């Protein structure tokens, strides 16, 4: 857990879960930032002998991290986004000649906090912290700041972060909402999973869904909202969706199911497909390979996914650290554009998303 701009056929749940755990594709993509008008000093650094020959995802040269140690703290690596962004940071730091000190919080907040405190004690040249509830981790991030260690974040806005790196979640929320409501012909009931509002990126996506709904007065949100959980997300969402389908058994009673990330959407789609409810469409966010395979499958209820490019986001965070340590100005927010994947373009988009 801001510029405007999937399982061909499901055989069994255990097979799905194993694919989710094992999938780890390398993806890349374009980035943009809020200070597009700022002159970039990377070219000067390169000409001064500090360059690496590495070009950042923004098209600009990136300075060397030779002799530098960079802490990489992930709250977990059990989801595709986590694994990709985490690996993107590690690979880029090495590519720039630095030494990554990588720690995995295994989705345990207290372990993650302890990991960060341990990194502080090692006095790295910078720390990159990824995901998590903003309020929970504010105290430990203050410790990073108090230790005078430059902090960079991925999907974790913080007053102590020099630069946060993420997808344009406002665009994700808005574009996916319009896709859903248009698919619903502007009216009907939609169920949403809303278990992680404390995670800023999930909150933005949810808020934009509700905001766009103001333009569609005949859209009705089912209450109470469904609550996604970690761990066991897919199976939990499948069971909760089964219960929901029992409450809304007639065709047309329920038209869509939304979640702020892919795992609950995968579980929901499994339940919808198993029930033969072709009248219901499921939507998600992240671009997990399992989710995209389901979107590509014409027989799956998974209708569309806003795919992120987490490997590129991880690279961008390492780029920012390198530039900052080289004395360059970096923007406070760096965004990587998402990709809307639908039944019509899934095959084409997979070539972009999952190219090593």
Secondary structure as UniProt FT lines:
FT   HELIX           13..22
FT   STRAND          31..33
FT   TURN            34..37
FT   HELIX           42..45
FT   HELIX           46..50
FT   STRAND          51..55
FT   TURN            57..58
FT   STRAND          61..63
FT   TURN            66..67
FT   STRAND          69..74
FT   HELIX           80..95
FT   TURN            96..97
FT   STRAND          99..104
FT   TURN            106..107
FT   HELIX           109..122
FT   STRAND          126..130
FT   HELIX           134..146
FT   TURN            147..148
FT   STRAND          150..154
FT   TURN            159..160
FT   STRAND          163..167
FT   HELIX           169..183
FT   TURN            184..186
FT   STRAND          187..193
FT   TURN            197..198
FT   HELIX           200..213
FT   TURN            214..215
FT   STRAND          218..221
FT   HELIX           233..247
FT   TURN            251..252
FT   STRAND          256..258
FT   HELIX           262..274
FT   TURN            275..276
FT   TURN            278..279
FT   STRAND          281..286
FT   HELIX           289..296
FT   TURN            298..299
FT   STRAND          302..307
FT   HELIX           310..325
FT   TURN            326..327
FT   STRAND          333..336
FT   STRAND          339..342
FT   TURN            343..345
FT   HELIX           346..353
//
